[in-house]
Amino acid sequence: MTIDAIQSEAATVPEFPVRSLLVRISLALRNWAMKRRTRYALLELTDTQLEDIGISRSEARREVAKSFYWN
């Protein structure tokens, strides 16, 4: 194998996109935090407000009990 062939093989190996990975992690953390905040905000609503958005108090409690990073 010549040096040219080795260099061309090395050029086809993609570089690991560290910046892209960090951006995706940052976005995931932001998304998880937003889910957590909005789910806990449900607990602060009155029964009338919950009724207006079409969920019951028990449904709000179930939503808050969900893990914020999987659902």
N, C-alpha and C positions, 0 to 999 in steps of 0.2 A: 504494500500500500504506500502510495507516495504522500508527501506532506500536503499536497493540494487536496488529495482525497480525504485525508484526515480533517483538514480545515473545513471542507464542504460538509462533512458529516457533523462536525461540531456546530456549524452554522444552522443546521436543521433542528437542533435540540432547542426547544423553547426555553427562554429564561423564566425563572419563577417570578411571577408578578407580585412582589412583596407589597408594593403600594396598593395594588388592586385588592389584595387580601386584607390589608389594614382598613381600606375604605369599606369593604363588605362587612368586616367585623364591627366597625363604627356604626354603620347603618343598622345592623342587626341589634346592637345594644340600644340605639336610639328607638328602634321599633319596639323592643321589649319594654323599655321604660314608658313609652307612650301607652302601650296596652295596659300596663300595670296602673298608671295614673287614671286612665279612663274607666277601668273596671272598678277601682276603688271609689271613683266619683259616683258610680251608681248607688253606692251605699248612702250617699249624702242626699239623694233625691227623696222627695216625699212620695207616698203611695199614689197620690194624684199625678205627680210628674211621671212616675213609672208607668202608670196607666196610659198617659198621653203617648208614650213611646211604645206601648204595646207589650210591656213585660210586667210580671208580678214581682213582689218582694222576694219570693223564693227563687225565682229565675235569676234575679239580680245577685242573690247570694251564691248561687251555683256558678254564675259567670265570674264572680270575684274569686271563687275557690279554684278556678282553672289555673294551671301554671302559665305564667305570662310568656314563657319562651317556647312552648310547644303549640299552643293554640292561638 
